[in-house]
Amino acid sequence: MMQKNKINPWIIAGAGLGTAALAAGLASTAWVGIPKGAKAVHPFNLERYLGKWFEIARMPVKFEKSLRDVTATYTLNTDGSIRVDNRGFNVKAVQWKESIGKAKVLDNPDEGRLKVSFFGPFYAGYNVLAIDEDYNYALVSGHNLEYLWLLSRTTTIPESVKAAYLQQAKRIGYQTEKLIWTSHQADN
Protein backbone atom coordinates (compact mmCIF):
# COMPACT_ATOMS: atom_id res chain seq x y z
CA MET A 1 0.00 0.00 0.00
CA MET A 2 1.31 3.38 -0.98
CA GLN A 3 1.48 6.02 1.72
CA LYS A 4 0.32 9.50 0.80
CA ASN A 5 2.82 12.29 1.33
CA LYS A 6 1.58 14.63 4.00
CA ILE A 7 2.37 18.28 3.64
CA ASN A 8 3.37 19.91 6.87
CA PRO A 9 1.12 22.99 7.36
CA TRP A 10 3.91 24.75 9.31
CA ILE A 11 6.14 24.66 6.24
CA ILE A 12 3.40 26.27 4.15
CA ALA A 13 2.75 28.88 6.84
CA GLY A 14 6.48 29.59 7.11
CA ALA A 15 6.79 29.99 3.35
CA GLY A 16 3.79 32.33 3.38
CA LEU A 17 5.30 34.41 6.17
CA GLY A 18 8.62 34.57 4.33
CA THR A 19 6.87 35.77 1.18
CA ALA A 20 4.90 38.32 3.19
CA ALA A 21 8.09 39.56 4.87
CA LEU A 22 9.81 39.85 1.50
CA ALA A 23 6.84 41.74 0.05
CA ALA A 24 6.75 44.05 3.08
CA GLY A 25 10.48 44.67 2.74
CA LEU A 26 10.16 45.52 -0.94
CA ALA A 27 7.17 47.77 -0.26
CA SER A 28 8.99 49.58 2.54
CA THR A 29 11.89 50.23 0.16
CA ALA A 30 9.45 51.90 -2.23
CA TRP A 31 8.11 54.09 0.57
CA VAL A 32 11.57 55.50 1.30
CA GLY A 33 12.24 56.26 -2.36
CA ILE A 34 12.44 59.55 -4.20
CA PRO A 35 10.18 60.71 -7.04
CA LYS A 36 11.38 59.84 -10.54
CA GLY A 37 13.43 62.72 -11.94
CA ALA A 38 14.13 64.23 -8.51
CA LYS A 39 17.57 64.50 -6.94
CA ALA A 40 18.32 65.14 -3.29
CA VAL A 41 20.65 67.93 -2.20
CA HIS A 42 24.31 66.93 -2.26
CA PRO A 43 26.33 67.96 -0.29
CA PHE A 44 23.91 68.16 2.62
CA ASN A 45 24.71 69.19 6.21
CA LEU A 46 22.31 67.56 8.66
CA GLU A 47 23.52 69.62 11.63
CA ARG A 48 22.65 72.84 9.80
CA TYR A 49 19.26 71.41 8.83
CA LEU A 50 18.28 70.62 12.43
CA GLY A 51 16.04 73.07 14.27
CA LYS A 52 12.64 74.59 13.66
CA TRP A 53 11.02 74.98 10.24
CA PHE A 54 7.73 76.66 9.35
CA GLU A 55 5.59 75.02 6.70
CA ILE A 56 4.92 77.51 3.90
CA ALA A 57 3.02 75.17 1.58
CA ARG A 58 2.12 71.48 1.25
CA MET A 59 0.36 69.12 -1.06
CA PRO A 60 -3.04 68.16 0.40
CA VAL A 61 -2.55 65.20 2.72
CA LYS A 62 -5.10 63.70 5.09
CA PHE A 63 -2.89 63.89 8.18
CA GLU A 64 -2.55 67.69 7.82
CA LYS A 65 -6.17 68.46 6.98
CA SER A 66 -7.49 71.67 8.60
CA LEU A 67 -4.08 72.61 10.05
CA ARG A 68 -2.57 76.07 10.22
CA ASP A 69 0.56 77.30 12.04
CA VAL A 70 2.36 74.10 11.04
CA THR A 71 5.96 73.65 12.19
CA ALA A 72 8.48 70.83 12.16
CA THR A 73 11.33 70.72 14.65
CA TYR A 74 14.26 68.35 14.15
CA THR A 75 16.64 67.50 17.00
CA LEU A 76 19.43 64.95 17.17
CA ASN A 77 18.92 61.99 19.52
CA THR A 78 21.81 60.42 21.41
CA ASP A 79 21.61 57.31 19.19
CA GLY A 80 22.16 59.39 16.04
CA SER A 81 18.53 59.29 14.94
CA ILE A 82 16.53 62.52 14.62
CA ARG A 83 13.50 63.41 16.69
CA VAL A 84 10.78 64.87 14.46
CA ASP A 85 8.19 67.04 16.21
CA ASN A 86 5.41 68.13 13.84
CA ARG A 87 2.90 70.58 15.26
CA GLY A 88 -0.10 72.45 13.89
CA PHE A 89 -3.34 74.05 14.98
CA ASN A 90 -6.49 72.23 13.85
CA VAL A 91 -9.01 74.96 13.05
CA LYS A 92 -11.99 72.56 13.07
CA ALA A 93 -11.17 70.86 16.38
CA VAL A 94 -9.86 74.18 17.78
CA GLN A 95 -6.82 72.53 19.34
CA TRP A 96 -3.14 71.91 18.73
CA LYS A 97 -2.16 68.64 17.11
CA GLU A 98 1.31 67.20 17.62
CA SER A 99 2.96 64.17 16.09
CA ILE A 100 6.34 62.89 17.28
CA GLY A 101 8.39 60.69 14.99
CA LYS A 102 11.90 59.53 14.29
CA ALA A 103 14.06 59.99 11.21
CA LYS A 104 17.25 58.29 10.12
CA VAL A 105 19.77 59.16 7.46
CA LEU A 106 19.55 56.85 4.46
CA ASP A 107 22.73 55.52 2.84
CA ASN A 108 24.83 58.68 2.48
CA PRO A 109 24.96 61.26 5.32
CA ASP A 110 26.22 63.82 2.77
CA GLU A 111 22.95 63.57 0.81
CA GLY A 112 19.59 65.11 1.81
CA ARG A 113 17.78 61.78 2.03
CA LEU A 114 16.19 60.57 5.23
CA LYS A 115 13.54 58.09 6.18
CA VAL A 116 10.97 59.12 8.76
CA SER A 117 8.56 57.10 10.88
CA PHE A 118 5.57 58.07 12.96
CA PHE A 119 4.22 54.50 13.13
CA GLY A 120 6.69 52.00 14.57
CA PRO A 121 8.83 50.15 12.05
CA PHE A 122 7.23 51.75 8.97
CA TYR A 123 9.29 54.48 7.31
CA ALA A 124 8.59 56.92 4.50
CA GLY A 125 10.98 58.90 2.32
CA TYR A 126 11.98 62.43 3.27
CA ASN A 127 14.02 64.05 0.50
CA VAL A 128 15.50 67.54 0.62
CA LEU A 129 15.36 68.56 -3.05
CA ALA A 130 16.54 72.14 -2.64
CA ILE A 131 18.01 74.29 0.10
CA ASP A 132 19.60 77.73 0.07
CA GLU A 133 23.22 78.14 1.14
CA ASP A 134 22.21 79.57 4.54
CA TYR A 135 19.76 76.72 5.27
CA ASN A 136 16.81 79.11 5.59
CA TYR A 137 14.50 77.69 2.88
CA ALA A 138 13.92 74.10 1.76
CA LEU A 139 11.93 72.12 -0.77
CA VAL A 140 11.13 68.64 0.57
CA SER A 141 9.43 65.66 -1.07
CA GLY A 142 8.17 62.30 0.03
CA HIS A 143 8.59 59.12 -2.00
CA ASN A 144 6.17 60.15 -4.76
CA LEU A 145 4.33 63.12 -6.27
CA GLU A 146 1.70 63.18 -3.53
CA TYR A 147 4.04 64.67 -0.93
CA LEU A 148 5.77 68.05 -1.19
CA TRP A 149 6.54 70.80 1.31
CA LEU A 150 8.04 74.27 1.09
CA LEU A 151 9.72 75.14 4.39
CA SER A 152 11.25 78.28 5.87
CA ARG A 153 12.96 79.23 9.12
CA THR A 154 10.38 82.05 9.37
CA THR A 155 6.69 82.25 8.45
CA THR A 156 7.49 83.80 5.06
CA ILE A 157 9.57 82.96 2.02
CA PRO A 158 11.01 85.39 -0.56
CA GLU A 159 9.12 85.41 -3.88
CA SER A 160 12.32 84.57 -5.79
CA VAL A 161 12.93 81.44 -3.69
CA LYS A 162 9.27 80.46 -3.90
CA ALA A 163 9.28 80.82 -7.71
CA ALA A 164 12.50 78.81 -8.10
CA TYR A 165 11.25 75.98 -5.86
CA LEU A 166 7.87 75.85 -7.62
CA GLN A 167 9.58 75.71 -10.99
CA GLN A 168 11.80 72.83 -9.80
CA ALA A 169 8.76 70.97 -8.44
CA LYS A 170 6.89 71.39 -11.75
CA ARG A 171 9.85 70.01 -13.70
CA ILE A 172 9.73 66.88 -11.52
CA GLY A 173 6.01 66.52 -12.24
CA TYR A 174 4.27 68.06 -9.21
CA GLN A 175 0.93 69.75 -9.82
CA THR A 176 1.89 72.85 -7.84
CA GLU A 177 -1.52 74.43 -8.34
CA LYS A 178 -2.77 71.90 -5.77
CA LEU A 179 -0.47 73.26 -3.05
CA ILE A 180 -2.10 74.47 0.14
CA TRP A 181 -0.48 77.68 1.41
CA THR A 182 -0.20 77.43 5.17
CA SER A 183 -1.60 80.23 7.31
CA HIS A 184 0.50 81.36 10.26
CA GLN A 185 -1.40 83.31 12.90
CA ALA A 186 -0.08 82.09 16.24
CA ASP A 187 3.12 82.90 18.07
CA ASN A 188 5.14 79.75 17.54
KANORCOR-V734111 format. One record per residue. N is the residue number from 0. RES is the residue in three letters. PHI is phi in whole degrees, 0 to 359 (NA if undefined). PSI is psi in degrees with one decimal (* if undefined). Layout:
BEGIN
{{N:RES:PHI:PSI} {N:RES:PHI:PSI}}
END
This chain:
BEGIN
{{0:MET:NA:134.8} {1:MET:273:133.0} {2:GLN:269:134.0} {3:LYS:287:142.0} {4:ASN:284:126.9} {5:LYS:267:138.7} {6:ILE:262:125.1} {7:ASN:288:118.8} {8:PRO:297:-25.9} {9:TRP:291:-31.9} {10:ILE:293:-43.2} {11:ILE:297:-45.9} {12:ALA:299:-42.2} {13:GLY:297:-41.4} {14:ALA:296:-40.3} {15:GLY:296:-41.8} {16:LEU:294:-39.6} {17:GLY:298:-42.6} {18:THR:296:-42.8} {19:ALA:297:-41.4} {20:ALA:295:-41.3} {21:LEU:297:-44.5} {22:ALA:297:-41.7} {23:ALA:296:-40.7} {24:GLY:297:-43.5} {25:LEU:294:-40.4} {26:ALA:295:-40.9} {27:SER:294:-30.9} {28:THR:296:-40.7} {29:ALA:296:-36.8} {30:TRP:291:-23.4} {31:VAL:260:14.8} {32:GLY:285:-167.2} {33:ILE:225:142.9} {34:PRO:303:144.8} {35:LYS:303:132.2} {36:GLY:89:-7.8} {37:ALA:265:150.2} {38:LYS:228:136.6} {39:ALA:281:155.6} {40:VAL:301:135.1} {41:HIS:208:118.4} {42:PRO:283:154.7} {43:PHE:230:137.1} {44:ASN:245:101.7} {45:LEU:301:-41.4} {46:GLU:301:-38.8} {47:ARG:288:-25.7} {48:TYR:282:-27.5} {49:LEU:302:158.0} {50:GLY:117:-163.1} {51:LYS:263:134.8} {52:TRP:235:142.7} {53:PHE:260:134.6} {54:GLU:282:123.9} {55:ILE:267:-41.8} {56:ALA:207:158.6} {57:ARG:207:154.8} {58:MET:288:150.6} {59:PRO:294:120.5} {60:VAL:228:142.9} {61:LYS:304:-41.6} {62:PHE:288:-6.3} {63:GLU:243:13.2} {64:LYS:300:134.4} {65:SER:68:19.0} {66:LEU:262:139.8} {67:ARG:233:173.5} {68:ASP:55:42.6} {69:VAL:277:130.6} {70:THR:228:158.2} {71:ALA:227:128.0} {72:THR:240:127.8} {73:TYR:246:124.9} {74:THR:228:146.9} {75:LEU:280:130.2} {76:ASN:274:161.7} {77:THR:296:-24.6} {78:ASP:274:4.5} {79:GLY:92:-11.1} {80:SER:282:173.6} {81:ILE:241:128.2} {82:ARG:281:130.9} {83:VAL:246:118.2} {84:ASP:242:99.9} {85:ASN:264:135.8} {86:ARG:217:140.7} {87:GLY:200:159.5} {88:PHE:261:121.2} {89:ASN:275:111.9} {90:VAL:289:-25.0} {91:LYS:279:-42.0} {92:ALA:276:-12.0} {93:VAL:53:52.9} {94:GLN:201:159.2} {95:TRP:284:142.0} {96:LYS:241:134.1} {97:GLU:227:140.2} {98:SER:226:121.6} {99:ILE:257:130.4} {100:GLY:223:-171.8} {101:LYS:224:138.9} {102:ALA:238:154.3} {103:LYS:224:147.2} {104:VAL:291:137.8} {105:LEU:285:-148.9} {106:ASP:303:-45.3} {107:ASN:244:112.7} {108:PRO:294:-11.7} {109:ASP:268:7.0} {110:GLU:238:142.8} {111:GLY:282:54.7} {112:ARG:234:120.5} {113:LEU:235:168.5} {114:LYS:236:139.3} {115:VAL:233:144.7} {116:SER:226:133.5} {117:PHE:244:-4.4} {118:PHE:226:77.8} {119:GLY:58:-126.5} {120:PRO:278:1.2} {121:PHE:268:123.2} {122:TYR:245:153.7} {123:ALA:232:156.0} {124:GLY:290:144.0} {125:TYR:222:106.5} {126:ASN:240:118.9} {127:VAL:276:108.3} {128:LEU:271:-26.8} {129:ALA:206:145.6} {130:ILE:205:141.4} {131:ASP:283:165.5} {132:GLU:295:-22.4} {133:ASP:266:2.2} {134:TYR:58:45.1} {135:ASN:255:-22.8} {136:TYR:222:138.6} {137:ALA:219:149.1} {138:LEU:246:122.2} {139:VAL:233:136.7} {140:SER:241:164.3} {141:GLY:267:-149.9} {142:HIS:275:-12.5} {143:ASN:214:-172.0} {144:LEU:280:7.8} {145:GLU:270:-11.8} {146:TYR:233:121.2} {147:LEU:204:138.3} {148:TRP:223:140.6} {149:LEU:255:126.7} {150:LEU:237:153.4} {151:SER:214:154.8} {152:ARG:285:-14.3} {153:THR:235:179.3} {154:THR:279:4.2} {155:THR:229:167.2} {156:ILE:218:136.4} {157:PRO:299:143.2} {158:GLU:304:-37.9} {159:SER:295:-39.6} {160:VAL:291:-45.2} {161:LYS:303:-47.7} {162:ALA:297:-43.0} {163:ALA:295:-42.8} {164:TYR:292:-40.1} {165:LEU:295:-40.0} {166:GLN:297:-43.7} {167:GLN:299:-44.1} {168:ALA:297:-41.2} {169:LYS:297:-41.3} {170:ARG:300:-34.4} {171:ILE:287:-28.6} {172:GLY:125:3.5} {173:TYR:291:141.5} {174:GLN:270:84.8} {175:THR:293:-16.9} {176:GLU:293:-15.7} {177:LYS:275:-7.6} {178:LEU:301:141.3} {179:ILE:260:125.7} {180:TRP:268:117.5} {181:THR:286:130.6} {182:SER:276:136.6} {183:HIS:237:113.4} {184:GLN:235:-20.9} {185:ALA:265:160.9} {186:ASP:280:111.7} {187:ASN:267:*}}
END
